[in-house]
């Protein structure tokens, strides 16, 4: 079982366990060891899922007391998203499309107010970091995600930030990823460079077009769907 499939299985198992045990907000979850035994999963894998749930605000850990369910009313969006992913077969495609809509909106917001030299310099720094990683045959995905997170930050929109982060977290949890993608990453980095240039020059539609091409590539890497099956006009040319 792949890492993402294992994560999803444990995530669903914890969700089912909460329902079966009748746990309510404020109740304590079974210990990590008990969860591992009941879900027939390794403790390190259970720990990873619990950390993700805590990051999303669905649970909280109190030192010396255990792990507790957070009040549902404080996390209605996350709760809705979790339920959708657990029950919907098209979740991978839909969550990625939602993320794309959020980030296209972010680019439009960014273009409506001045972007400082320091901010564009940080975007350029992240692109250069991606290049170095690919050149050294290392995976640049984390830095790529840092780039997208920084775009969201540049909007200075708190609500957008709060919505975007759980969407990305769930997208990562339910997606499978292929290993040998260096060729695609090299093409993607060129798109990131174009996005930075477009933001600096206030070319909104150029930035959006590049972002759409990036999502076509992400879709290929994370869902295993080929670029030819992606939305028409969004393909990233992978020819040499």
RAWO-V597525 format. One record per pair of residues at least 6 apart in sequence whose C-alpha atoms are under 8 Angstrom apart, sorted by sequence separation. I is the first residue (numbers start at 1). GAP is how many residues later the second one is. If there is no record, write none. Layout:
i	gap
I	GAP
I	GAP
This chain:
i	gap
23	6
35	6
36	6
53	6
54	6
61	6
62	6
85	6
133	6
134	6
198	6
219	6
220	6
36	7
54	7
60	7
61	7
72	7
84	7
85	7
133	7
219	7
220	7
228	7
59	8
60	8
152	8
153	8
198	8
199	8
219	8
227	8
50	9
59	9
60	9
152	9
198	9
227	9
33	10
36	10
59	10
60	10
130	10
217	10
18	11
32	11
35	11
58	11
59	11
195	11
196	11
216	11
219	11
58	12
152	12
194	12
195	12
57	13
58	13
130	13
194	13
195	13
32	14
58	14
129	14
130	14
216	14
32	15
195	15
216	15
194	16
195	16
58	17
126	17
127	17
57	18
126	18
192	18
216	18
217	18
191	19
215	19
216	19
217	19
58	20
126	20
127	20
191	20
216	20
14	21
58	21
126	21
213	21
56	22
191	22
212	22
213	22
214	22
191	23
213	23
123	24
14	25
209	25
13	26
188	26
123	27
10	29
188	29
10	31
184	33
10	35
31	35
10	36
31	36
29	37
30	37
7	38
11	38
28	38
29	38
6	39
10	39
28	39
29	39
28	40
29	40
181	40
27	41
28	41
110	41
7	42
26	42
27	42
25	43
26	43
178	43
25	44
26	44
107	44
110	44
177	44
178	44
24	45
25	45
26	45
103	45
106	45
110	45
137	45
140	45
176	45
177	45
25	46
106	46
109	46
176	46
177	46
178	46
25	47
175	47
176	47
177	47
103	48
107	48
134	48
175	48
176	48
188	48
103	49
106	49
187	49
187	50
134	51
187	51
134	52
184	54
131	55
183	55
102	58
131	58
130	59
102	62
127	62
99	65
127	65
127	66
99	68
98	69
99	69
124	69
95	72
124	72
123	73
12	74
95	75
96	75
95	76
120	76
92	79
120	80
92	82
92	83
115	85
77	86
81	86
78	88
82	88
111	88
110	89
111	91
111	93
108	96
107	97
107	100
107	101
104	104
104	107
56	110
100	112
100	115
52	117
96	123
92	131
8	165
7	166
8	166
7	167
4	168
4	169
5	169
4	170
4	171
5	171
4	172
3	173
2	174
